[in-house]
Amino acid sequence: MKLKLIAGALLAVSLTGCIAVSGVHDEDSVRNNTELAVRVCGGEANVREVTEDGYSCKTHP
């Protein structure tokens, strides 16, 4: 079980580059939310976090 969680976390990190990822249990959901976040937030540099349930963009003052 622990090895599966580590593998999932490594997959999520490889998919997201430098985007923070949390709650990795469903890699497909994280992958889809990452792609959506990059498009909606205006690029990878503007994505704060991606989870299985969604994502958040960085706010710029």
Protein Blocks (a to p, Z undefined) as FASTA:
>chain_A
ZZmmmmmmmmmmmmnomaccehiablmlmmmmmmmmmmmnopaklpfbdcfkbccddddZ
Z
